[in-house]
Amino acid sequence: MSNDRQKQVLLDAYTAGITSPAELAMQSCMKVEHAYQDKRLNAAYKKLLALLDKDKRGKLRADERIWLAYRKSHCAPDPDAGQADALSSFDCSTLETAKQAATLENRSSIERLKQ
C-alpha cells in the first residue's frame, strides 16, 4: 500500500456513495467500505501482533477487546429509532474501524523503528 493510500482513511468511493440520495446505493457503498476497513483492521492487527513480544501481545489483545466493546457501545443504534439511525450506527462503526486500523498501522511503524 502506498504512503498516500495509508494516509487516506476512507475510500474515495465511500465519500461519493454516502452522499447518494438513494438509500440502497448508500447501504451498498457502506457495506463495501465496512468490509474494506474490517480487512484493513485485521491486517494491521496481525502485522502489529507479529512485531510484539509476548507481554505486549497480551496487552494488545486486551486493548482490542476493550476497543471492540467501546465500538459496539459507542455505535449502537437506538432500538426505537428508524432506518436513518441504523445507517448512522453502521457509519459510526465503519469510521471507528478505520480510525483503529490507522492507529494500529502507526503503531506497527513505530515498533519497526524500535527494532
C-alpha positions in Angstrom: 0.0 0.0 0.0 1.4 3.4 -0.9 2.0 6.1 1.7 -0.8 8.2 0.1 -3.2 5.3 0.5 -2.1 4.7 4.1 -2.8 8.3 4.9 -6.2 8.2 3.3 -8.6 6.8 6.0 -11.6 6.2 3.8 -12.0 5.1 0.2 -13.0 7.8 -2.3 -15.9 5.7 -3.4 -17.3 5.8 0.1 -17.4 9.6 0.2 -19.2 9.6 -3.1 -21.6 6.8 -2.2 -22.5 8.0 1.3 -23.8 11.3 -0.2 -26.0 9.4 -2.7 -29.7 10.2 -2.3 -30.7 6.6 -3.0 -30.8 4.6 0.3 -29.9 1.3 -1.4 -26.9 2.8 -3.1 -25.8 4.2 0.3 -26.2 0.9 2.0 -24.2 -0.9 -0.7 -21.5 1.7 -0.6 -21.4 1.4 3.2 -21.1 -2.4 3.1 -18.2 -2.2 0.7 -16.4 0.4 2.9 -17.0 -1.5 6.1 -15.7 -4.7 4.6 -12.6 -2.9 3.4 -11.9 -1.2 6.7 -12.5 -4.5 8.6 -10.0 -6.3 6.4 -7.6 -3.4 6.8 -8.0 -3.5 10.6 -7.4 -7.3 10.7 -4.3 -7.0 8.6 -2.9 -4.1 10.8 -3.7 -6.1 14.0 -1.9 -9.2 12.7 1.1 -7.2 11.5 1.5 -5.5 14.8 1.0 -8.7 16.8 3.9 -10.2 14.9 6.2 -7.4 15.9 5.5 -7.5 19.6 7.0 -9.6 22.4 4.8 -12.0 24.4 3.8 -9.4 27.1 3.0 -6.7 24.6 0.9 -9.2 22.5 -1.2 -9.9 25.6 -1.7 -6.2 26.2 -2.7 -5.7 22.5 -5.2 -8.5 22.7 -6.7 -7.0 25.9 -6.7 -3.5 24.3 -8.5 -4.8 21.2 -11.2 -6.4 23.3 -11.8 -3.1 25.1 -11.9 -1.3 21.8 -14.4 -3.7 20.4 -16.7 -3.2 23.4 -16.2 0.6 23.0 -17.2 0.5 19.3 -20.2 -1.7 20.0 -21.4 0.6 22.7 -20.5 3.9 21.0 -22.0 3.0 17.7 -25.1 1.1 18.9 -28.3 2.2 17.2 -31.3 3.3 19.2 -33.6 0.3 19.1 -36.6 2.7 18.9 -35.2 4.8 16.1 -35.7 4.2 12.4 -33.6 3.3 9.4 -31.6 6.6 9.4 -30.3 5.7 12.9 -29.3 2.2 11.7 -27.4 3.8 8.8 -25.8 6.3 11.2 -24.8 3.4 13.5 -23.2 1.4 10.7 -21.4 4.6 9.5 -20.1 5.1 13.1 -18.8 1.5 13.2 -17.1 1.9 9.8 -15.4 5.2 10.9 -14.3 3.8 14.2 -12.9 0.7 12.4 -11.0 3.0 10.0 -9.5 5.0 12.9 -8.5 1.9 14.8 -6.8 0.5 11.6 -4.9 3.7 11.2 -3.8 3.6 14.9 -2.6 0.0 14.6 -0.8 0.8 11.3 1.0 3.7 13.0 1.9 1.5 16.0 3.4 -1.0 13.6 5.6 1.7 12.0 6.8 2.7 15.5 7.5 -0.9 16.5 9.5 -1.4 13.3 11.7 1.6 14.1 12.4 0.2 17.5 13.8 -3.0 16.0 
